[in-house]
Amino acid sequence: MKDDYQELVDEICALLGVPATLENRDFGLIAFGAHDSEDDTATDPVRTRSILTRKSTPAVRAWFEGFGITLATEPVRIPAAPDAGVFRGRICLPVRHRGRVLGYVWLLDDSDPGPSPSRLAAAMEVTSRIGELLADELRTGVDLARELRTVLTAGPGRPRDTALSALRTALGPSAEGLHAIVCVAPWRGEEPRLRAVPGTAALCTLPYGTEEPVPYGSGGPFPHGPEEPSPYGSGAPQSYGSGAPQSYGSGAPQSYGTEAPSPYGPGAPGDGPPALEALALLVRLRSADTLAPALTAVARLRADAGPDAAAGVGAPRRGLAELPGAWREAVAAARASVAQPRFGPVARWTSIGPYRLLTALPTGPDPAVRALLAPAHGELARTAETFLDHAGQAGRTASALGIHRQTLYYRLSRVEQLTGLDLAEGEDRLLLHMALKAARL
């Protein structure tokens, strides 16, 4: 279809004898005509940037829309504005279909009187053909989004099977090729146009969590029943193996000033924040070992996703039958990238290690660690996690935290008192370590 757009733009260039550029209604570049002038002033930074980056800035968009192009049905002349980087005048040919603006053809022309009315009328006839193409593509994109959303969210049964069949038909032979599902969440913008994300076979937005982390104890969107009492009791042993003293004495500090905010989430229910959406991308791959197309797609979308957005990609699949499982993997990987930035801007399901299991755990903390995860005990939780990350080695833990060993032992005793867990027991350590890591999700 890209060649069709290019042929129509070239037709307008030949008809009017001036350079032309085709952009969609969001000012994203679709095609442009050749510019053969050796005069550096024959173009301007706005056109150059549009061609190089395939989009225009919000300021440029606002400038041009100020001339009424979104409502125009006839060519609109726009004068030069050097202060805005518009060194050449423009003629805008609005691309419309059934009364709806779908794009713009931009002509670099500030001559007087410029192209004749008859030639501009002929060019407008070409834009109507462009409008038909854009409308067809828009309809196809909407259909693909609907079918992909159904495939990813519907349970086994006729709706999913029907959507899967429609998706295969729409994608043609490439449907049986190699694909990866990418999750970008939270997604705060509008659903992007399919052609704006190269290498993407289909995309859609779908519900994803809430505005903030689910408060501990609130049950969140996936309640798991009433809280159960801790089976671990209230006793706290005073030893951590042969390397730890049996008592902490008076050498351990009794206060640590203001506690740092807990990275493990709030300890009390919130106000029911609004639901968010995620963006799902079905990306074509050439090889299961090369995820460059997925990385490129996310890079294109990062500016629109928002500063808090994370991205994850599921294991590559051949064909479309396993897309729901791939989507769950992509969501899990995106969650893991928030918990551990070391996984990179696009976390891979195959590379997140223990988080493949942790992301499958129920939401909300284990009752034994609920008190430890309160904001007031953020420093104790961080100490416990660091201790367990260092395999229970007191010396390495104290060094990593920059504290004295006696301070470490005191904090660990407080952790035991709060949780009822025995840090000398392997299963209790495993439970605490899993709970702390899962809380970061």
N, C-alpha and C positions, 0 to 999 in steps of 0.2 A: 504493500500500500504506500510505502514511503516514495517509491518511484512514481506512483500516480500523482502524489502531491508535487513532486519535483517537476514533472512534465507540465503540470498546470501553471506553476510559478514561471517556468521558462516560457510558456505561451504568453503570459502577461508581459514579461520582460520584452519579448519580441514584438508584441502588439504595440507597446507604448514607448519602447526604446529607452527605458530607464531601469535601474536596478530595483528588484522587488524582493521582499522578505515576507514569508508567511509565518505567523505566530498563532497559537491557540488563544482562547479567551483569557487564559491566565498569563499571557505574554511568554509562553514557552515556545522556543523556536521549533518549527516543523521543517521548513525548507527555505532556501534562499537562492537568488539568481546570481550569476557571475558578475563581477564588477571589474571591468577591464581598464579602468582609468589609471594613468601613471601619476595623477595629481593627488598628493596626500590629503588635500583639503576636500577631495571629492566625496569623502565619507566623513563620519564623525565617531566619537567614542561610544555613543549609544548603540549604533549599528554594529560596531566592532565587538563590543562586549556581548551583545546579543548572539552573535555568531560564535564567539569563542566559548562562552559559558552556557549557551543555549537557553538563556533566560534574561529578563530585564529586572532591574531593581524596583522595589516598591515605589521609590520616588519618581522614577521614570514612568512607571505605570500610572501613578496619580496625575502626573503632568499631562499625559496624553488623554486620559479619561476625562480630564477637565474640559476637553473640547467636545464632549458629548458623543464620543464614538460608540459607546455602549448602546445608544438608542438610535444611532444614525442608520438610514437605509440607503443613502447616497454617499458618494465620495466626500471626504472631509479634508479641507486644506488646513495644515498646521504650520505656522511660521517657525523660522529658526529661533533658537533661544540659547546663545552661546554660554550663558551663565549656568544652564542646566546640562551642558555638554551636547546640546542639539545644534550642531553647526550648520546643518542643512535643513531646509524645509521639507515637509512630508505631505504626501497625499495618502490618506487612510481609506482603503476600500473595505468596509465592514463585510464579513462573511456571515451570512445569516441562512437559517433553514427554518421554514414555517414560523417566521417572526422571532426566532431566538438567535441571538448573536453567539457564534461558535468560534470566531477567530477574526484575524485582521490581516489584510495584505498591505504592506507598507511600501510606498514608492518614494525613493529619494528624488525629489524634484522641487526646486524653488524658482523655476524659470517662469517667465511671464509672456504669453498666457498659459504655458504648460500644455499638456495633452488636450486634444480637442474633445468636446463633449461626446462626439460619436465614438471615439476610441475608448473613452472612459466607460461609456455604456457597454461597449463590447467586453471590456475588462470585467465589468460587474457581472456579465453573463458567465464568465469563467469562474468568478467567485461563487456563483450559485452552484456550480458543479463541485467546487471545493466543499461547500456547505453540505452537499449530499454525502460526500465521502466522510466528513467529520461526524455527521449524524449517524451514519451506519456504524462507524467505529465506536461512537459513544454508546449506541444501543448494544453492540457486541460486548463492550467492556462492562456494562451494567449486568448483562446476562451472565457473563463469566463470574462477576463478583457474587451474584446471587447463588450460582451453582457451587462455587468454591465454599462459600459460607455454609451452605447446607451440608456439603460433604464433610466439613470440619466439625460441625456442631451437632448434626442429627445422629441419633443412635442407629444401630443396625436396623434395616427395614426398607420399605419401599421409597420413602422420601430421599434417603441417602443414595440408594441404588439408582433412582431416576436422575438425581443431580449428577452422579458419577458418570452415567451414560451420556448426559448432555455435555458434560465437560470434555469427555473423550471425543465426542463428535465435533465440538467447537475447536479443539486443539489439533484434530486430524492425526496424521501419522506420528507427530512429535509427542503425542500423549503417552506413547509406550517408551519414550526415551527416559534419560536419567534426569531426575529433578531433586531439588531440596526445598523444604519449607522453612521460611524465615519468619520469626516473630519480632516485631518492633513494638515495644510497650513501655509506658502508656503512649498511645497515639492521640495527640490533641488537635490535629488539624483535620481538614476535610479529606475524604478518601481521594488519593491522587489518581490522576488519569493513568491508564495502563501504559500508554506509549511514553509517558514521562519517566518510566523506570526500565531502562534497557535490560534485555535478557529475561524479563519477567513474563511468564505465560499467562498468569492471572493474579489478581490481588483482591482483597476485601478487608473491610473493618468488621470487628465483632467484639462483643463484650469482654472486658478484662478487669476483674477486681474492682477496687474502689480507689478513691482519691488518695487515701493514706493507707499505711500498713494496717491490717486487721488488728484491732486492739486485743490484747490478751485478756481472756476471760469473757469477751463479748460474744464468742461463737462465730462472729463474722458471717459471711454469706454461705458458709458451709458448716452449720452447727453439728457438733458431735455428741450432743446429749449433756446431761448435768455433770458438773465437776465431781470427780471421785476423790476420796481422801487418799493421801499419800501412803503407799504400802511400806514406806521405808522407815517409819518411826521418826523420833526426834533426837535420838542419841547421835553424838558426833565424836568419833574417835580422835585421839590426839596424836596420831602418828601417820607418816606417809612412807614407811619403809625404813631401811637402815640409815638413810641419809638425813632424816629429819629428827630433831630433838623431841623428847616426850612431853615437854611442856614449853610454854612460850615465855613465861616469866614477865618481868617488868620492862624488858628491853624493847618489846614491840610497841610501836606508837599506838595510842588509843584513838586518835582521830587523824583524818587526812584532808581536812578542809572541805571545800565544796566538791561534791561528787561530780564527775564528768557526766554529761548526758549519756544515757544508755544507747549503744548502737543496736540493741536487740529489740527495739520496739517499745511502745508505751505499756504501762502496767494497768491502765484502767480503761474502761469502755469509752468510746468517743461519741460523736454526735451523728453518726450515720452519714459519712461523706458520700458524695455522688459517685455513680459508677463511671468507669473509664472504658476506653476501647483500646484494642490492640490492632495492629495492621499485620495481616498475613500475606506473604508473598510466595508464589509458586515460581521458583527460579529454575530455568533450564541449565543443565550442567553438561560439559563435554566429558568430564572424568570425575569419578568419585573422589579422587585425590586432590582435585583442584576446585576450591570453593570461591575462586576469584569473582565469578559473576554475582554470587550472593553478597560478597563484600562490597562490590561496586554498587549494587542496588541500594544497600544500606547507606553507603557514603552519599549517594544522591539524595536520600531522604532525611539525612541527619538534621539538616537545617530546619526542616518542617516538623520534626518529631518533638522538639523541645529538649532542654538541657538535662532533664531527668530520665529520658528514654533509654532503655536498654535493648539489646538485640541478641537473639539466639538463633541457631540453625540446627535443625534435626539431622539425623544421619541420612545421607542420600538414598533415594529409592528409585527403582526402575518401574515405570508405570505409575498409575494413580491409586491403586487399590489400597495402599497402606498410608494414605495421606493423613487420616485421623491420628494414627500413632506418631507419624512424623511431626504433626502439629504439637502434640503433647510434649515431645522431646524439645521442640523449638521453644515452647513456653518455659519449660524447665531450665533450659540453657540460658534464656534471658533472665530468669530469676537468679540463677547462679552468678551471672555477670554482675548483678547488683551486690550480692554478698561478697564476691571476690573479684575486684577489678582486674586482678592479674590474668583473668581469663580473656581479657581483651575487649575491644569495642563490639565484637560479634562473637559471643561464646559458642563453642561447638559442643554439641551433646556428647560427642565421642571423646572430648577432652576435659570434662568437668569432674571426672573421678567420682569421689563419694557423693557428690551432689546429685548424681543420677538416682541414688537411693533416697537422699534427704528430701529432694523435691517431691517425692511420692508420699511423704508422711502427711498425716492429717494436719490441718491448720490449727494453730493454738499450741501453747507449750504443754509439756508434760506437767502434771500436778506437782511433782517433786521439785521442779525448778521455777514454778510460777513466782514465788517470792523473790528469788534471785534476779529475775528479769525485770523487776520494778525499776523505774528510772533512778531511784535513790541508791540502788546498789550497782550502778553501771561499772564502777571501778572493780568491784568484787567479781562481776561477771567477766570482765576483760582479763582479770588476773587468772581466773579459773580456766578460761579458754586458752590463754598463753601457756599455762602450766600443762594442760593436756596436749597442746600442739607440740610441746617440747618433751613429749613422752614421759611426763612426770619427773623430769630432772630438775631439781630445785636450783642448782647453780646456773644452768642455762636460762631458766625462767627468770630468776632474779636479775640476771644480766640483761635480758631482753627488756624487762620492765624498768630497769634502772633503780631497783630498790634493794635494801638489805635482805638477807635470807630470813632474819627474824621477822621482818615486816611481811615477807611472803608467807611464812608459816602462820602468822596471825590471821592474815586474810583468808588463807585456806581453811583455817578453823572456823571462821565466820561463814564461809561457803557451806561447810558441813552442817553448821547449826541451822542455816536458813533452809537447806534442802533435805536434811535427814539422810544424806548419802555418805557413804564411807569411801573416801578417796584412796584407801588402800585396797579396795576391792575392784577387780577388773570390770565386772558388769556395771557397777555404779559409775565408774569412770566413763565407760562406754555410753551409758544413758546420758550423763551430763554433757559429754562432748557432742553427742548427736543433737541434744536439745539446744545447746548454744549455737551450733552451726545452723540448725534448722530455723532458729529464731532470726537469724540474719536474712532469711529469705522473705 
